[in-house]
């Protein structure tokens, strides 16, 4: 257990920050799942629309360093390629 007042405060802040990070990471995973589900249906226009709606979320979470920016870029690239490979 933390002994100094500063360490106790940092421990309290860490709990709140962890909860916030988990929530944002969950939001990211949900956004990616929504795109993958749209791709699985085979409807290119719906998949593109979901992708456009989710790109902002993915970028925002990467900007906050919840996930690495390269992971966000890799996810967007792979999802975009999967959408482009769908038949029009």
C-alpha positions as CSV (number, residue, x, y, z in Angstrom):
1,X,0.0,0.0,0.0
2,X,1.2,3.5,-0.7
3,X,2.7,5.3,2.2
4,X,2.9,9.0,1.2
5,X,0.0,11.2,0.4
6,X,1.3,11.7,-3.1
7,X,1.5,7.9,-3.7
8,X,-2.0,7.4,-2.3
9,X,-3.3,10.1,-4.7
10,X,-1.5,8.6,-7.7
11,X,-3.0,5.2,-6.8
12,X,-6.5,6.7,-6.8
13,X,-5.8,8.4,-10.1
14,X,-4.5,5.2,-11.6
15,X,-7.8,3.4,-10.8
16,X,-9.8,6.1,-12.6
17,X,-7.4,6.3,-15.6
18,X,-7.5,2.5,-16.0
19,X,-11.3,2.5,-16.0
20,X,-11.3,5.3,-18.7
21,X,-8.7,3.4,-20.8
22,X,-10.7,0.2,-20.6
23,X,-13.8,2.0,-21.7
24,X,-12.1,3.6,-24.7
25,X,-10.4,0.3,-25.7
26,X,-13.8,-1.4,-25.6
27,X,-15.2,1.4,-27.8
28,X,-12.4,0.8,-30.3
29,X,-13.0,-3.0,-30.4
30,X,-16.7,-2.4,-30.9
31,X,-16.1,0.0,-33.8
32,X,-13.9,-2.6,-35.5
33,X,-16.4,-5.3,-34.9
34,X,-19.1,-3.2,-36.5
35,X,-17.0,-2.8,-39.6
36,X,-16.2,-6.5,-39.7
37,X,-19.8,-7.4,-39.4
38,X,-20.8,-5.1,-42.2
39,X,-18.0,-6.7,-44.4
40,X,-19.3,-10.2,-43.5
41,X,-22.7,-9.3,-44.9
42,X,-21.1,-8.5,-48.2
43,X,-22.8,-5.1,-48.6
44,X,-20.0,-2.8,-49.8
45,X,-22.0,0.5,-49.3
46,X,-22.9,-0.4,-45.7
47,X,-19.3,-1.5,-45.0
48,X,-18.0,1.8,-46.4
49,X,-20.5,3.8,-44.3
50,X,-19.5,1.9,-41.1
51,X,-15.9,2.4,-42.0
52,X,-16.3,6.2,-42.4
53,X,-18.2,6.4,-39.1
54,X,-15.6,4.4,-37.2
55,X,-12.4,6.0,-38.6
56,X,-12.8,9.0,-36.3
57,X,-13.2,6.8,-33.3
58,X,-10.1,4.8,-34.1
59,X,-8.0,7.9,-34.7
60,X,-9.2,9.6,-31.5
61,X,-8.3,6.6,-29.4
62,X,-4.9,6.3,-31.0
63,X,-4.3,10.0,-30.4
64,X,-4.9,9.4,-26.7
65,X,-2.3,6.6,-26.7
66,X,-4.8,4.0,-25.7
67,X,-3.5,1.9,-28.6
68,X,-0.4,2.6,-30.6
69,X,-0.8,4.8,-33.7
70,X,0.6,2.0,-35.9
71,X,-1.9,-0.5,-34.6
72,X,-4.7,2.0,-35.5
73,X,-3.2,2.5,-38.9
74,X,-2.8,-1.2,-39.5
75,X,-6.4,-1.9,-38.5
76,X,-7.7,0.8,-40.8
77,X,-5.6,-0.4,-43.6
78,X,-6.7,-4.0,-43.3
79,X,-10.4,-3.1,-43.0
80,X,-10.1,-0.7,-46.0
81,X,-8.5,-3.5,-48.1
82,X,-11.3,-5.9,-47.0
83,X,-13.9,-3.4,-48.1
84,X,-12.2,-2.8,-51.4
85,X,-12.1,-6.5,-52.1
86,X,-15.9,-6.8,-51.8
87,X,-17.8,-7.1,-55.0
88,X,-19.5,-3.8,-55.9
